[in-house]
Amino acid sequence: MTGTPDETPTSTFAPGGRRRHRKARVSRVGARRALVLAMAVPVASATLAGTSAFAAGDSTATATQGVSVDGLDADDAQLVKNLTARVADDRLGSDVSGVVLDADSDTALWDHNGSTALMPASNAKLATATTALTLLGANHEFTTKVVYGDGTLTLVGGGDRTLTSDDLAEMAKTAVDGLKAAGLTGVKVRVDDSLFAEPTLANGWNEGYYPTEVTPVRSLVVDGAAVQDTAIDAGEVFAKQLAANGITVDGEVSRATAKQSDVPVAQHKSAPLSAIVKQMLKTSDNNIAETLLRMTAVELGRPATFEGGVELVRQVLSSYGISLDNFEMYDGSGLSRADRIPAATLAQLLDAITESPALGSILDGLPVAGEAGSSLGPEWGRFDDANSECAVGKVQAKTGTLTGAIALSGVTRTDDGEWRIFSFIENNSTADPADIKDAMDGLAATVNGCWA
């Protein structure tokens, strides 16, 4: 999906290969980007026409706990009854919230503490992905460069968190060809990761997250290496590749900022942002999320910091008419234990995602229940008990897991063909995490129509 303005019915990816047909909003990516650029401070109200009916200020957005079943058809009334019973599962504890939205009418069918601010864990990646796609566009690419000057090759990071050693090998070969053509047989190697501000722990991060859950956020990394200094590591890989092609590398790899006078000798462009977003969501990649947050800030001329990226998140969500009441976000991945996002806000966000062609890669990237290799795959024990296995292949959702916080937000279609958007978050349950996930899967399966 390219985000080209279109008012004709749009085909949006759905679990099981089916397509969801809804009348798409006009894609206003250009207008939203211009609006965000014009914003001096974050805002918390709808700023564009044509926003979701399930938005700040609308009566459906402030649905109270236990939405009335008055006016609901028999199936929806039964859904509300089933959800109300299942959310009382002891495994979910007392700090649990949820919202279910009728996707076609944008009305809340069920709300249980939906406006309560809870730790969203990796559900925060939905906001990061929406911001990046809205401001950069689905076809945006990230460029890694090699430049030469004064006997030195400098590998310049461009925020490509998917860069591989094979990509570096191609760049090394191109650089070597140029060096040999110039009669050069030896160089120094430097790395330039100055695109981002100095990596620090985000507010709410535990030091134990480094480097396994997330590495220090740098603009240069190869093969997703889980090391403290990804830039030096990439430089060392590059130096070895140069040596393997007959170039002598003088001394150790170190940092240096490339000079404007340096001559470009090789570059690599990443896959389109749409593909990177899908990869991030399928596997819930924290490092890609943090890099996208920073790169969005870089491209918009904002400070390449956590704060600079989050400011843009707030502005973009506001531009879609999404409420920022009780919204607190301090990173791009949701690892921060200080993050707080209500289930109602995540439901509003998913509603905007499903109706915007420009955001189609987010929906495509949501894991499908039972999909091997994704965060909802059988290797993670998801949708594999009597309360949820009937929804395998029918639920598509973003997972979220931290100690003391589990979330699941996504879309599904009932047996009657009705589309539903849902968001469930629990905090502080003392049950075994695997049991909590089973209970959460049961809630999503219930939205699909399963009831064991």
Secondary structure, 3 states (H helix, E strand, C coil): CCCCCCCCEEEEECHHHCEEEEECCCCCHHHHHHHHHHCCCCCCCCCCCCCCCCCCCCHHHHCCCCCCCCCCCHHHHHHHHHHHHHCCCHHHCCEEEEEEEECCCCEEEEEECCCCEECCHHHHHHHHHHHHHHHHCCCCCCEEEEEEECCEEEEECCCCCCCCHHHHHHHHHHHHHHHHHCCCCEEEEEEECCCCCCCCCCCCCCHHHCCCCCCCCCCCCCCCCCCCCHHHHHHHHHHHHHHHCCCEECCCCEECCCCCCCEEEEEEECCCHHHHHHHHHHHCCHHHHHHHHHHHHHHCCCCCCHHHHHHHHHHHHHHCCCCCCCCECCCCCCCCCCCEEEHHHHHHHHHHHHHCHHHHHHHHHCCECCCCCCCCCHHHCCCCCCCCHHHCCCEEEEEEEECCEEEEEEEEECCCCCEEEEEEEEECCCCCHHHHHHHHHHHHHHHHCCCC
